């Protein structure tokens, strides 16, 4: 029987949120090497970056995704032109997306950075492309979209393409947020692997995504291997691999960076 696993990934753009892709595109599973059979909870589209939870705890995953439990998601939208007061008012008033009314819990201008103007938007809804659709509706150009929070979980200190396990406290908070017994989380914390230092890392050429990556060491960029049968290398601008996908960081109860043979085969180009 598998031990429970709870992984927080800082997803870079260029990766599909799925366990397997028939078109041999890069998926988030190419970023996370653990022996447990984890799966992504919910979806971030290919170009969206940021916090993605992976687990083998089906009950928790269902509650995190179910709108009944009202888990909030915080996104940062980077745009190249400062939105007008009218555009911001329309976003805050809400709109219908795919037949459902979506009203943000919060939507405001957050700051101006070297990347552009940052809009903070917090939603309960988990509709696919909901943030991009809302921005397109009011005429806001999305240069970059990043999820920085999922309920009580916040993306901090994890470089792009890297992952770590949830801390014991984060798991307790997540269980509590979706109405699951905190005592169960405490028992699970005693027997699950906990890799606390970020593992792995992918980079898009020289343009480094700075989400949660403050203080991360810069490493040379190496192109990913050709997938057997794909007939071409990843296009320019697609994810690129740093030389080492391992961390010498501390691990509790298990070496969280241990690879399964399935992932080793995929990374060495022997197909899937």
N, C-alpha and C positions, 0 to 999 in steps of 0.2 A: 504493500500500500504506500502511495506517495505521501511524503510529508507536505503540509500546506506551504505555499509560497506566495509572497506578496511583493511584487516588483514595481518600483516607480522608474519609468523611463523618460528621459528628455528626448522626445522624438524630433529628429531633424526633418526638414522638408525632403521630398524625394523618395519616401518610404510609404508603402501601402499598409494600412492597418488591417491585416488579415493574417491567418496562420499559414495559408498556402495560396500562391497565385499561379494560375494556369499559364499566364503569359511570361512566367519566369522573371517578373520584375522584383526588385528588392522589397522585402517586407520587414516589418518591425521585428519579426522573429530572427532576422539576420543580425540584429543588434543585441539580442539577449541570449546568452549561453548559460542555461541552467539545466540540470538533469530532470527536473520536474516538468511535466507537460502543461505549461502555463498557456494562457490565451489572453488576447487583449480584451479589456472591459470597455465596451463602446468603441467609437471610431473617431479618428481624426483623419481628415482627407489628406491626400498625398502632399499637398503644399503647406499644410498647417503644421506648426511646430509645437513643442511643449509637452506638458505632463500627460502621460498615458500610463494607466494602471494595467498590469498583467498579473494573473493569478490562476490557480487551479481550484479556487474556492467558488463553486458554482452558486451557492446560496448568496454569498456576499455580492458576487458579480451581478446577479439578477436584481438585488436591491439597489445597488449603485445605479443601475440603468433605468430602473422603474420610476416613472414620474411621481408615483404615489409618495415616495420618500423625500421628494423635493430637494435633492442634493444640488447645491449651486455650483456653477462652473464660471470661473472668471477668465476672460480673454483680454489680451492686449492687441489692439488693431493698430498697425503702423501705417500711416498714410502720408502722402507727400504734400498735401495741401490742407491747410487748417480748415476744418469744417465750419460752416456758418452756423449761427444760432438757430436758424430755421431747420437745418439738417439735424442738429443735435436734439431739437424739440421733437421732430418727427420720430427719431429713434427712441426717445424716452416715452413717447405716447404709445408706442407699440404698433404692430401691424400683423396681418395674417401671412403666415408662411406655410405653404402646402396645406391650406385649409384650416390651420390652427392659429389662434390668436397668440402672439408672442409679445409680452410686455417685460422689458428688462427690470430686474431688481434695482439696477444702478447702471447708468451710462453717463460718462463725463469725460472731458479732456483731462488727461492725467499729467502729461509733461511733454516737453519738446527735447528730442535727443538728436544725436548725429544721424540716426536712422530715419528720423522723421517725427511727425506728430503722433503721440500715443493716445489712443482712446481706450479707456477701460470700460468693459461691458460685462455685466454679471447676469446670467440667465439660469432659470431652472430647467428649461427645455433642453432636450438632447437631440433635436432634429438635425439630420445631416445637412451640412452647408448652411445652417441657420444664420450664423454671423455674417458670412459672405453675402447671403441673400439679402439680409437687412441692409448691409452697407451699399450693395448695388442698387437697392430700391431707392435710397435717398441720395445716390450719386457720390458716395465716398469711395475713392480708389484705395483698394487694399494692396499695399506694397508687401506687407508681411502680417501673418496672423499667428498668434502664440497663445496657447492655453497655459495659464500660470497657476491655477488652483482648481481642485476638484474636491468640493466639500471642505473638510478640515485639512486636506493634503495640499501643501504649497511647494512649488518647484523652487528649490534653493540649493545652490552649491553643487549642482549636477551638470557637467559640461554637455554640450550637444552630442547626442548619440550614446551617452553613457547611462548607466542604470545603477540603482542600489535597492536593497530591500527596505521595506518600511521599518521604521524604528518601532520598538514595542509600544511606545506612547502613541504613535501615529495609527497603529492597528487598533488600539483601544478606542481612540477618537473616531475612527471610521466605523467600527462596529456600533458605537453609541449613536453616531449620526444617522444610521439606517435602521435603528431600533433592534439591533441584535444584542444578545447578552454580553455584557462586558466581561463576565467571568469566563465565558468561552474564549474570548480574545486573550485573556491572561493565561489560560491553559495552553492555547496554541503557541503563545510566545515562548513557552518553556521547551517546545520540541521542534520549532521550525528553524531552518537555516536563516541567518541574518548577516548579510554582507553589507557593512555600513559605509565603506568607502566606495566611491563611484568606480565602476568597471567599464572598460571599453571606450569607444568614442569614434565618431565619424565626423568628417569635416567637408564642407563644400569649398574646395579650392582654397584660395587665400582669404576668402570672405568668411570670417568666423562669425557664427551666430553667438551672440553674447548672452543668450537667455540662461541665467543661472550659472554662468561659467566664470564668474569673477575669480581671478587668481589661478585659473587653469593653465597648465604649462602648454606652451606652443610646441607642436611637433611637426616634422615634415609630412607632406601629404603624399599618399600613395594611391594610385588608381585601384579600384576593386577588381577582382579577377573576372574573366569572361565567364558567363554562365554557359554551360554546355548546351548547345542547341539554340542559343539565343541569336547567334549569327552576327552579333555586334557588341561592342563595348558600351557601357553606360554612356549616355550622351553627356556632352560638356555641361557642367552645372549640376549633374547628378551627384549623389553622395560619394565621397571618397574615404578610404579607410586610413586611419592612423596606423603606424607600424605595429603597435601592440594593443590587443583587445583585452589585456589582463591588467589587474591591479595587484600591487603587493599589500593592499590594505587588509585590515583585520577582518576576521570572519568568526561568527559565533555558531557553533553546532555543526558547521559544514563549510567546505570551500565553495562559496557561492559562484565562483567563476569557472567551475568544472564544466566541460563541454560534453554534450551528448554526441554520439557518433553521427547522428543525423545532421546536426549543425556543422560538425567538422567537415563532412562530405560536401555540404552546400558551400561552405566558405572556401574550400580548396578547388571548387569548380567542377566537382564530379557529379553535378546534376542534382535533381530533386525529384 
